[in-house]
């Protein structure tokens, strides 16, 4: 594996796809923004009502294919080789752009609107294969980095396409020709890079295509709800586009009528926001430690809310000045604070969206993954339309100002985030564990890839401290259900985390035989459902730093449900305030130092017939070594 996500840009399995995606998004925005500027500023003889009508019609035509054809495109992406499908989509793009040269040069608006609809169709066809292909060409530990690069490319393409499209169409006399030639060149480059993509095996070649658009769309969305976590993650992604579309849509008018800035100030703010999302997206890999860390999602939502709300407090009222240049505007009171807020909101947006995409990819059925993303695209489109309607209603009917609308959006973001995290406590739990682990420890991880992507498995680890379950569970990519002593399970403050993680409390046979029996039943059920179960075979936290004898409960579990077992060893936790090295009074002190180094090592999976408590104990001792 590459040490950095940017190493993927050197590999054929990723680079041609990355370039194809980026060029397509770039071309979309060149075409779309050139058309809007052509209608709004270049063409003569149009009334203001006609201009507004054509602009809104253009936005609607571009998004309409996502409603109509997403379900079909998801079926295509699952049934056929995604790389060859990408070539077909790029051929369509090239044909659209060749006709577009004629349409732009003759300022043929009806034809341009038809072509814009077809460009929306092009994006609709490419979307499901875009996110469906990543898990096929990337390793699990590369998913976050790969998605980060894709989101970086998307937002930089939005920025670059907006700037280039508006700049070219504004060139006197030859602007339309330049736009047409540029879009054709970009389409040709996209076709070349798509052709260089290595073949990918169809994931569901035997599936039958349903050509009934409405039935296929309804089925696609309905089937999305089969996996609750995936469905709620898709709702989170759609909410991101709701949130972002309001800010993006209002930014031009906000810049001109509230901030008093010129077009150059608008371009600067658009660049700041786009680059900020790109930076946040690529930072996700570093912050997540090469794994799908959904704890970043609440972190991102928090930043989006705080920075989004502060945009209002930084600049609550419109100014009388108009057309200020960048230097003059930055000298205004509150300008630098608005810039800082946009940067912060954008960076945290990257933290929010990238893990959600990676989570949907990692938790969805591989045979239906592209159809899931097709359904996600439908939801995205619905949420963006709702965002537009709400924005119009709040501005025109309720009478809110644009700053008040942005504040209301930030408040809505907080409410929605709290609601989603209440429905799926795993998000918030992972967030708190992620904060705790990264504040207190630096973890030396080895063998994390030994956890299979799916299927039942037991992780058997030594027990050094009260935080062991949080550390191991917060590090392993898949959700884990830990078996833990009921007195630890019932500890105040952190008990809700254990309950949210669906930990299984257990007691000794002499303490509570009924609880012990229920625990074995719960373990067996969890394994039957293909989950990861974490156990501490010592049955207690070490009191001297040494590993206690492993109890035979693991053998009883395997006798009823033979599944793979992964030996694991925690290192460096002995002596921490969470271990039993000191008295309870001494453990109540603050840590001697933060960000101390600890280790977690996982052995390759053992088959059930290899496992005995004695052999398992010996292996864990070997993995731990002398570093207690």
C-alpha positions as CSV (number, residue, x, y, z in Angstrom):
1,X,0.0,0.0,0.0
2,X,1.2,3.5,-0.7
3,X,2.2,5.6,2.3
4,X,0.0,8.4,1.1
5,X,-3.2,8.6,-0.8
6,X,-1.4,10.6,-3.5
7,X,0.6,7.5,-4.3
8,X,-2.6,6.2,-5.9
9,X,-2.1,8.9,-8.6
10,X,0.9,6.9,-9.8
11,X,-1.1,3.7,-10.4
12,X,-3.1,2.8,-13.4
13,X,-5.8,1.2,-11.4
14,X,-6.7,4.7,-10.1
15,X,-5.2,7.5,-12.1
16,X,-7.1,7.1,-15.4
17,X,-10.4,6.9,-13.5
18,X,-9.4,9.9,-11.4
19,X,-8.7,11.9,-14.5
20,X,-11.8,10.8,-16.2
21,X,-14.0,11.8,-13.3
22,X,-12.2,15.2,-12.9
23,X,-12.4,16.0,-16.6
24,X,-16.1,15.1,-16.8
25,X,-16.9,17.3,-13.8
26,X,-14.8,20.1,-15.2
27,X,-16.5,19.9,-18.6
28,X,-20.0,19.9,-17.0
29,X,-19.2,23.2,-15.2
30,X,-17.6,24.8,-18.2
31,X,-20.7,24.1,-20.3
32,X,-23.3,24.9,-17.7
33,X,-21.7,28.2,-16.5
34,X,-21.0,29.3,-20.1
35,X,-24.6,28.8,-20.9
36,X,-25.8,30.7,-17.9
37,X,-23.5,33.7,-18.6
38,X,-24.5,33.5,-22.3
39,X,-28.2,33.9,-21.4
40,X,-27.6,36.4,-18.5
41,X,-25.0,38.7,-19.9
42,X,-24.1,38.1,-23.5
43,X,-27.4,37.7,-25.4
44,X,-29.3,40.9,-26.2
45,X,-33.0,41.4,-26.4
46,X,-33.9,39.2,-23.4
47,X,-36.0,40.7,-20.5
48,X,-35.0,40.1,-16.9
49,X,-37.9,37.7,-16.5
50,X,-36.8,35.7,-19.5
51,X,-33.2,35.6,-18.2
52,X,-34.4,34.3,-14.8
53,X,-36.7,31.9,-16.4
54,X,-34.0,30.4,-18.7
55,X,-31.5,30.3,-15.8
56,X,-34.0,28.3,-13.6
57,X,-34.9,26.1,-16.5
58,X,-31.3,25.3,-17.1
59,X,-30.8,24.3,-13.5
60,X,-33.9,22.1,-13.7
61,X,-33.0,20.4,-17.0
62,X,-29.5,19.5,-15.6
63,X,-30.9,17.8,-12.5
64,X,-33.9,16.2,-14.2
65,X,-32.0,13.1,-15.5
66,X,-31.0,12.2,-12.0
67,X,-34.6,11.6,-11.2
68,X,-35.4,9.8,-14.4
69,X,-32.3,7.7,-15.2
70,X,-30.4,7.1,-12.0
71,X,-32.0,3.7,-11.4
72,X,-31.2,2.5,-15.0
73,X,-27.6,3.8,-14.7
74,X,-27.1,1.9,-11.4
75,X,-28.3,-1.3,-13.1
76,X,-25.8,-0.8,-16.0
77,X,-22.9,-0.2,-13.6
78,X,-23.6,-3.4,-11.7
79,X,-24.3,-5.6,-14.8
80,X,-21.4,-4.4,-17.1
81,X,-17.7,-3.7,-16.9
82,X,-17.5,-0.3,-15.4
83,X,-14.4,0.7,-17.3
84,X,-16.0,0.0,-20.7
85,X,-19.2,1.7,-19.5
86,X,-17.1,4.8,-18.7
87,X,-15.8,4.8,-22.3
88,X,-19.4,4.6,-23.6
89,X,-20.4,7.5,-21.4
90,X,-17.4,9.6,-22.6
91,X,-18.4,8.9,-26.3
92,X,-21.8,10.3,-25.4
93,X,-20.1,13.4,-23.9
94,X,-18.0,13.9,-27.0
95,X,-21.1,13.8,-29.3
96,X,-22.9,16.3,-27.1
97,X,-19.9,18.7,-27.2
98,X,-19.5,18.4,-30.9
99,X,-23.1,19.6,-31.4
100,X,-22.5,22.1,-28.6
101,X,-19.9,23.9,-30.8
102,X,-22.6,24.7,-33.3
103,X,-25.1,25.6,-30.6
104,X,-22.8,28.0,-28.8
105,X,-21.5,29.7,-32.0
106,X,-25.1,30.3,-33.2
107,X,-26.4,31.1,-29.7
108,X,-29.1,28.5,-30.2
109,X,-30.5,28.5,-26.7
110,X,-33.2,25.8,-27.2
111,X,-30.5,23.4,-28.5
112,X,-28.1,24.4,-25.7
113,X,-30.8,23.5,-23.2
114,X,-31.4,20.1,-24.8
115,X,-27.6,19.5,-24.7
116,X,-27.5,20.6,-21.0
117,X,-30.2,18.0,-20.3
118,X,-28.0,15.4,-22.1
119,X,-25.0,16.5,-20.0
120,X,-27.1,15.9,-16.9
121,X,-27.8,12.4,-18.4
122,X,-24.0,11.9,-18.9
123,X,-23.4,12.8,-15.2
124,X,-26.3,10.5,-14.2
125,X,-24.8,7.6,-16.1
126,X,-21.3,8.2,-14.7
127,X,-22.3,8.7,-11.0
128,X,-23.1,5.2,-9.9
129,X,-20.1,3.6,-11.6
130,X,-17.9,6.4,-10.1
131,X,-18.5,5.3,-6.6
132,X,-19.2,1.7,-7.3
133,X,-15.8,1.2,-9.0
134,X,-13.6,2.4,-6.1
135,X,-14.1,-0.6,-3.8
136,X,-13.2,-2.8,-6.8
137,X,-9.9,-1.1,-7.6
138,X,-8.9,0.0,-4.1
139,X,-8.0,-1.9,-0.9
140,X,-10.2,-1.3,2.1
141,X,-7.5,0.9,3.7
142,X,-7.3,3.0,0.6
143,X,-11.1,3.8,0.4
144,X,-11.0,7.0,2.5
145,X,-7.9,8.3,0.7
146,X,-9.4,7.4,-2.8
147,X,-12.7,9.1,-1.9
148,X,-10.9,12.1,-0.6
149,X,-9.0,12.5,-3.9
150,X,-12.3,12.1,-5.9
151,X,-14.0,14.8,-3.7
152,X,-11.0,17.0,-4.1
153,X,-11.1,16.7,-7.8
154,X,-14.9,17.3,-7.9
155,X,-14.8,20.5,-6.0
156,X,-11.7,21.8,-7.8
157,X,-13.4,20.9,-11.1
158,X,-16.5,22.9,-10.0
159,X,-14.2,25.9,-9.3
160,X,-12.1,25.6,-12.4
161,X,-15.1,24.9,-14.7
162,X,-17.0,27.9,-13.3
163,X,-14.1,30.2,-13.8
164,X,-13.1,29.0,-17.2
165,X,-16.7,28.8,-18.6
166,X,-17.5,32.3,-17.5
167,X,-14.2,33.7,-18.7
168,X,-14.3,32.1,-22.1
169,X,-17.9,33.1,-23.0
170,X,-17.1,36.7,-22.0
171,X,-14.5,37.1,-24.7
172,X,-15.9,39.4,-27.3
173,X,-17.0,37.9,-30.6
174,X,-15.1,34.6,-30.3
175,X,-16.1,33.6,-26.8
176,X,-18.8,31.1,-27.9
177,X,-16.3,29.4,-30.3
178,X,-13.7,29.1,-27.5
179,X,-16.2,27.5,-25.2
180,X,-17.3,25.0,-27.9
181,X,-13.7,24.1,-28.8
182,X,-12.7,23.8,-25.1
183,X,-15.6,21.4,-24.2
184,X,-14.7,19.2,-27.2
185,X,-11.1,19.1,-26.2
186,X,-12.0,18.2,-22.6
187,X,-14.4,15.5,-23.8
188,X,-11.6,14.0,-26.0
189,X,-9.2,13.9,-23.1
190,X,-11.9,12.3,-20.9
191,X,-12.5,9.6,-23.6
192,X,-8.7,8.9,-23.7
193,X,-8.4,8.6,-20.0
194,X,-11.5,6.3,-19.8
195,X,-10.0,4.1,-22.5
196,X,-6.9,3.7,-20.3
197,X,-8.9,2.4,-17.3
198,X,-8.1,-1.3,-16.7
199,X,-11.1,-3.7,-17.0
200,X,-13.2,-4.4,-14.0
201,X,-15.3,-7.5,-13.6
202,X,-19.1,-7.0,-13.7
203,X,-20.3,-7.5,-10.1
204,X,-23.8,-8.8,-11.1
205,X,-23.7,-9.9,-14.8
206,X,-26.8,-12.1,-14.5
207,X,-29.1,-9.3,-13.3
208,X,-32.0,-8.3,-15.6
209,X,-32.4,-4.7,-16.6
210,X,-35.7,-3.1,-15.7
211,X,-36.5,-0.5,-18.3
212,X,-39.5,0.9,-16.6
213,X,-38.1,4.2,-15.2
214,X,-40.6,4.8,-12.5
215,X,-40.8,1.2,-11.2
216,X,-37.0,0.9,-11.3
217,X,-36.6,4.2,-9.4
218,X,-39.1,3.3,-6.8
219,X,-37.5,-0.2,-6.3
220,X,-34.0,1.4,-6.1
221,X,-35.0,3.8,-3.3
222,X,-37.0,1.2,-1.5
223,X,-34.2,-1.4,-1.5
224,X,-31.8,1.3,-0.2
225,X,-33.7,1.1,3.1
226,X,-32.8,-2.6,3.6
227,X,-29.5,-1.6,5.3
228,X,-30.4,1.0,7.9
229,X,-26.8,2.3,8.4
230,X,-26.3,2.6,4.6
231,X,-29.7,4.3,4.2
232,X,-29.0,6.9,6.9
233,X,-25.6,7.5,5.5
234,X,-27.1,8.2,2.1
235,X,-29.5,10.6,3.9
236,X,-26.4,12.3,5.4
237,X,-24.8,12.6,2.0
238,X,-28.1,14.1,0.6
239,X,-28.2,16.5,3.5
240,X,-24.7,17.7,2.7
241,X,-25.9,18.6,-0.8
242,X,-28.9,20.3,0.7
243,X,-26.6,22.3,3.0
244,X,-24.1,23.0,0.3
245,X,-26.5,23.9,-2.5
246,X,-28.0,26.7,-0.4
247,X,-24.6,28.3,0.2
248,X,-23.5,27.8,-3.4
249,X,-26.8,29.1,-4.8
250,X,-26.9,32.2,-2.6
251,X,-23.1,33.0,-2.8
252,X,-23.3,35.2,-6.0
253,X,-26.2,37.4,-4.7
254,X,-24.8,37.3,-1.1
255,X,-21.4,38.6,-2.4
256,X,-23.0,41.4,-4.5
257,X,-25.9,42.6,-2.4
258,X,-24.8,41.8,1.2
259,X,-21.0,41.9,1.2
260,X,-20.8,44.7,-1.5
261,X,-18.2,42.7,-3.4
262,X,-17.5,42.6,-7.1
263,X,-17.4,39.5,-9.3
264,X,-13.7,39.1,-8.4
265,X,-14.7,38.8,-4.7
266,X,-17.3,36.2,-5.6
267,X,-14.7,34.2,-7.5
268,X,-12.3,34.5,-4.6
269,X,-15.0,33.2,-2.1
270,X,-16.0,30.4,-4.5
271,X,-12.3,29.4,-4.7
272,X,-11.9,29.5,-1.0
273,X,-14.9,27.3,-0.4
274,X,-14.0,24.8,-3.2
275,X,-10.4,24.5,-2.1
276,X,-11.4,24.2,1.5
277,X,-13.6,21.2,0.8
278,X,-10.8,19.7,-1.3
279,X,-8.3,20.2,1.6
280,X,-10.8,18.7,4.1
281,X,-11.4,15.7,1.8
282,X,-7.7,14.8,1.5
283,X,-7.1,15.4,5.2
284,X,-9.6,12.7,6.0
285,X,-7.0,10.0,5.2
286,X,-4.5,11.4,7.7
287,X,-7.1,11.9,10.4
288,X,-8.7,8.5,10.0
289,X,-5.5,6.5,10.0
290,X,-6.2,4.8,6.6
291,X,-9.5,3.4,7.8
292,X,-13.2,4.2,7.4
293,X,-13.5,6.4,10.4
294,X,-17.1,7.5,10.8
295,X,-16.2,9.4,13.9
296,X,-15.2,12.2,11.6
297,X,-18.8,12.7,10.5
298,X,-20.0,14.3,13.7
299,X,-16.8,16.2,13.9
300,X,-17.5,17.6,10.4
301,X,-21.2,18.3,11.2
302,X,-20.0,20.3,14.3
303,X,-17.6,22.4,12.3
304,X,-20.2,23.0,9.5
305,X,-22.7,24.2,12.1
306,X,-20.4,26.5,14.0
307,X,-18.6,28.1,11.1
308,X,-21.8,28.3,9.1
309,X,-23.6,30.1,11.9
310,X,-20.7,32.5,12.4
311,X,-21.0,33.7,8.8
312,X,-24.2,35.4,10.0
313,X,-22.6,36.9,13.2
314,X,-19.5,38.1,11.2
315,X,-21.7,40.0,8.7
316,X,-25.4,40.2,9.7
317,X,-26.5,43.2,7.6
318,X,-26.0,44.3,4.0
319,X,-23.7,47.1,3.3
320,X,-24.4,50.1,1.0
321,X,-21.1,49.7,-0.9
322,X,-21.2,47.9,-4.2
323,X,-18.6,46.5,-6.6
324,X,-15.6,46.5,-4.1
325,X,-12.4,44.8,-5.4
326,X,-10.7,42.1,-3.4
327,X,-8.3,44.5,-1.5
328,X,-11.0,47.0,-0.7
329,X,-13.4,44.3,0.4
330,X,-10.9,42.5,2.6
331,X,-10.3,45.9,4.4
332,X,-13.9,45.9,5.5
333,X,-14.8,45.0,9.1
334,X,-15.7,41.4,9.3
335,X,-14.4,40.4,5.9
336,X,-11.5,38.3,7.1
337,X,-13.8,36.6,9.6
338,X,-16.2,35.7,6.7
339,X,-13.2,34.2,4.8
340,X,-12.1,32.2,7.9
341,X,-15.7,31.0,8.4
342,X,-16.0,29.8,4.8
343,X,-12.6,28.0,5.0
344,X,-13.6,26.3,8.3
345,X,-17.1,25.3,7.0
346,X,-15.6,24.0,3.8
347,X,-12.8,21.9,5.5
348,X,-15.3,20.4,7.9
349,X,-17.6,19.6,5.0
350,X,-14.8,17.4,3.7
351,X,-14.6,15.7,7.0
352,X,-18.4,15.1,6.9
353,X,-18.8,13.8,3.3
354,X,-15.8,11.6,2.6
355,X,-16.3,9.1,5.4
356,X,-20.0,8.8,4.5
357,X,-19.1,7.8,0.9
358,X,-16.5,5.3,2.2
359,X,-19.0,3.9,4.7
360,X,-21.6,3.3,2.1
361,X,-19.0,1.6,-0.1
362,X,-17.7,-0.6,2.7
363,X,-21.1,-1.6,4.1
364,X,-23.2,-2.1,1.0
365,X,-23.7,-5.3,-0.9
366,X,-21.0,-5.5,-3.6
367,X,-23.5,-6.9,-6.2
368,X,-25.8,-3.9,-5.7
369,X,-23.3,-1.2,-4.8
370,X,-23.8,0.9,-7.9
371,X,-27.6,0.7,-7.6
372,X,-27.3,1.9,-4.1
373,X,-25.3,4.9,-5.3
374,X,-27.9,5.4,-8.0
375,X,-30.6,5.6,-5.3
376,X,-28.3,7.9,-3.4
377,X,-28.1,10.2,-6.4
378,X,-31.9,10.3,-6.6
379,X,-32.1,11.3,-2.9
380,X,-29.4,14.0,-3.6
381,X,-31.5,15.5,-6.4
382,X,-34.6,15.5,-4.2
383,X,-32.8,17.2,-1.4
384,X,-31.3,19.9,-3.7
385,X,-34.7,20.6,-5.1
386,X,-36.2,20.9,-1.6
387,X,-33.3,23.2,-0.6
388,X,-34.1,25.5,-3.5
389,X,-37.8,25.5,-2.6
390,X,-37.1,26.2,1.1
391,X,-34.7,28.9,0.3
392,X,-37.2,30.6,-2.0
393,X,-39.9,30.3,0.6
394,X,-37.8,31.7,3.5
395,X,-36.5,34.6,1.4
396,X,-39.7,35.5,-0.5
397,X,-42.5,34.4,1.7
398,X,-41.1,34.6,5.3
399,X,-38.9,37.6,4.4
400,X,-35.6,36.4,5.8
401,X,-32.5,38.2,4.6
402,X,-29.7,36.1,3.0
403,X,-27.6,36.2,6.2
404,X,-30.6,35.0,8.2
405,X,-31.2,32.2,5.7
406,X,-27.6,31.1,6.1
407,X,-28.0,31.1,9.9
408,X,-31.2,29.1,9.6
409,X,-29.4,26.6,7.4
410,X,-26.7,26.2,10.0
411,X,-29.3,25.6,12.7
412,X,-31.1,23.1,10.5
413,X,-27.8,21.3,10.1
414,X,-27.4,21.0,13.8
415,X,-30.9,19.6,14.2
416,X,-30.5,17.1,11.4
417,X,-27.1,16.0,12.6
418,X,-28.4,15.4,16.1
419,X,-31.4,13.4,14.7
420,X,-29.2,11.2,12.5
421,X,-26.7,10.5,15.3
422,X,-29.6,9.7,17.6
423,X,-30.8,7.1,15.1
424,X,-27.3,5.7,14.6
425,X,-25.4,6.1,17.9
426,X,-22.4,4.4,16.3
427,X,-21.5,7.8,14.6
428,X,-21.4,9.7,17.9
429,X,-19.7,6.9,19.8
430,X,-17.0,6.6,17.1
431,X,-16.6,10.3,17.2
432,X,-16.0,10.4,21.0
433,X,-13.7,7.4,20.8
434,X,-11.8,8.9,17.9
435,X,-11.3,12.2,19.9
436,X,-10.2,10.2,23.0
437,X,-7.8,8.0,21.1
438,X,-6.2,10.8,19.1
439,X,-5.9,13.1,22.1
440,X,-4.5,10.6,24.6
441,X,-2.6,8.1,22.4
442,X,-0.6,7.5,19.3
443,X,-1.3,3.9,18.2
444,X,1.2,1.7,16.5
445,X,-1.1,-0.6,14.4
446,X,-0.1,-3.9,12.9
447,X,-2.2,-6.5,11.2
448,X,-5.4,-4.4,10.9
449,X,-5.9,-5.9,7.4
450,X,-6.4,-9.3,9.0
451,X,-9.9,-8.4,9.9
452,X,-12.0,-9.7,7.0
453,X,-14.3,-7.2,5.2
454,X,-17.4,-9.3,6.0
455,X,-18.4,-12.5,7.8
456,X,-18.3,-13.6,11.5
457,X,-15.0,-13.4,13.3
458,X,-13.8,-13.4,17.0
459,X,-11.1,-11.0,18.1
460,X,-9.4,-12.3,21.2
461,X,-7.3,-9.7,23.1
462,X,-5.4,-9.3,26.3
463,X,-7.0,-7.1,29.0
464,X,-4.9,-4.3,30.4
465,X,-7.2,-1.4,31.2
466,X,-10.7,-0.1,31.4
467,X,-10.3,1.5,28.0
468,X,-9.3,-1.6,26.0
469,X,-12.7,-2.1,24.3
470,X,-12.9,1.5,23.3
471,X,-9.3,1.4,21.9
472,X,-9.7,-1.9,20.0
473,X,-13.3,-1.1,18.8
474,X,-12.3,2.4,17.8
475,X,-9.4,1.2,15.7
476,X,-10.9,-1.8,13.9
477,X,-12.8,-0.7,10.8
478,X,-15.8,-2.9,11.2
479,X,-18.3,-2.4,14.1
480,X,-17.4,-4.8,17.0
481,X,-19.6,-6.2,19.7
482,X,-17.5,-6.7,22.9
483,X,-18.1,-9.2,25.6
484,X,-17.3,-7.4,28.9
485,X,-17.6,-7.9,32.6
486,X,-20.9,-6.5,33.6
487,X,-19.4,-4.2,36.3
488,X,-17.2,-2.5,33.6
489,X,-20.2,-2.4,31.3
490,X,-22.2,-0.6,34.0
491,X,-19.5,2.0,34.8
492,X,-21.1,5.5,34.9
493,X,-20.5,8.0,32.1
494,X,-19.2,5.5,29.6
495,X,-22.0,2.9,30.0
496,X,-24.0,4.6,27.2
497,X,-21.1,4.1,24.8
498,X,-21.1,0.3,25.6
499,X,-24.8,0.2,25.1
500,X,-24.6,2.1,21.8
501,X,-22.0,-0.4,20.6
502,X,-24.3,-3.2,21.7
503,X,-21.7,-4.7,24.0
504,X,-22.6,-8.0,25.7
505,X,-22.4,-7.9,29.5
506,X,-21.2,-11.2,31.1
507,X,-20.8,-12.4,34.6
508,X,-19.2,-15.4,36.2
509,X,-21.1,-18.6,36.7
510,X,-21.1,-18.1,40.5
511,X,-22.2,-14.5,40.2
512,X,-25.1,-14.7,37.8
513,X,-25.5,-17.9,35.8
514,X,-28.5,-16.5,34.0
515,X,-26.5,-13.5,32.7
516,X,-23.7,-15.9,31.7
517,X,-26.2,-18.0,29.7
518,X,-27.7,-14.9,28.0
519,X,-24.2,-13.7,27.1
520,X,-23.4,-17.0,25.3
521,X,-26.7,-16.8,23.5
522,X,-26.0,-13.2,22.4
523,X,-22.5,-14.1,21.2
524,X,-23.8,-17.0,19.2
525,X,-26.5,-14.8,17.7
526,X,-24.0,-12.0,16.8
527,X,-21.7,-14.5,15.0
528,X,-24.7,-16.1,13.2
529,X,-25.5,-12.6,11.8
530,X,-21.9,-12.2,10.6
531,X,-20.7,-9.7,13.1
532,X,-17.3,-9.2,14.7
533,X,-17.2,-10.2,18.4
534,X,-14.4,-9.0,20.7
535,X,-13.5,-11.0,23.8
536,X,-11.0,-10.7,26.6
537,X,-10.3,-14.4,27.4
538,X,-8.5,-13.6,30.7
539,X,-11.9,-12.6,32.1
540,X,-10.4,-9.7,34.1
541,X,-8.1,-6.7,33.8
542,X,-4.5,-7.6,34.8
543,X,-3.4,-6.4,38.2
544,X,0.3,-6.9,37.7
545,X,0.8,-6.1,34.0
546,X,1.2,-9.8,33.1
547,X,-1.3,-11.7,31.0
548,X,-3.6,-13.9,33.1
549,X,-4.5,-17.4,32.0
550,X,-7.0,-17.6,29.3
551,X,-10.3,-19.2,30.3
552,X,-11.9,-21.9,28.2
553,X,-15.0,-19.9,27.3
554,X,-13.6,-19.3,23.8
555,X,-13.7,-23.1,23.3
556,X,-17.3,-23.2,24.3
557,X,-18.2,-20.5,21.9
558,X,-16.5,-22.2,19.0
559,X,-18.1,-25.5,19.8
560,X,-21.5,-24.0,19.2
561,X,-20.4,-21.7,16.3
562,X,-17.1,-22.5,14.6
563,X,-15.8,-19.2,13.2
564,X,-12.3,-17.7,12.6
565,X,-10.5,-16.3,15.6
566,X,-7.9,-13.4,15.4
567,X,-5.4,-13.2,18.3
568,X,-4.7,-9.6,19.2
569,X,-2.4,-7.9,21.7
570,X,-2.6,-4.5,23.3
571,X,0.8,-3.0,24.2
572,X,1.8,0.0,26.3
573,X,-1.4,0.4,28.3
574,X,0.0,-0.9,31.6
575,X,0.8,2.1,33.9
576,X,-1.8,4.4,32.3
577,X,-4.5,5.9,34.6
578,X,-6.9,3.4,33.1
579,X,-4.9,0.4,34.2
580,X,-4.8,-1.1,37.7
581,X,-1.1,-0.4,38.3
582,X,-1.9,2.3,40.9
583,X,-4.5,2.7,43.6
584,X,-7.9,4.1,42.7
585,X,-6.9,7.4,44.2
586,X,-3.8,7.6,42.0
587,X,-5.7,6.6,39.0
588,X,-7.9,9.6,39.5
589,X,-5.1,11.9,38.6
590,X,-4.7,13.4,35.1
591,X,-2.5,11.5,32.7
592,X,1.2,12.1,33.2
593,X,1.4,13.0,29.5
594,X,-0.9,13.0,26.5
595,X,-0.4,11.5,23.1
596,X,1.6,8.6,24.6
597,X,2.5,5.7,22.3
598,X,0.7,2.4,22.5
599,X,0.4,-0.6,20.2
600,X,-2.2,-3.0,18.8
601,X,-1.1,-6.1,16.9
602,X,-3.5,-8.5,15.2
603,X,-2.4,-12.0,14.0
604,X,-3.8,-13.6,10.8
605,X,-7.1,-15.4,11.4
606,X,-7.0,-18.9,12.9
607,X,-9.4,-21.6,11.8
608,X,-11.7,-22.9,14.6
609,X,-9.9,-26.2,14.8
610,X,-6.6,-24.5,15.6
611,X,-7.9,-22.7,18.7
612,X,-7.6,-23.7,22.3
613,X,-7.4,-21.3,25.2
614,X,-3.8,-22.4,25.9
615,X,-2.6,-21.9,22.3
616,X,-4.4,-18.6,22.1
617,X,-2.8,-17.3,25.3
618,X,0.6,-18.3,24.0
619,X,0.1,-16.4,20.7
620,X,-1.2,-13.3,22.5
621,X,1.9,-13.4,24.8
622,X,4.1,-13.6,21.7
623,X,2.3,-10.7,20.0
624,X,2.6,-8.5,23.0
625,X,6.3,-9.2,23.7
626,X,8.0,-7.3,26.4
627,X,6.1,-4.1,25.9
628,X,3.4,-4.3,28.5
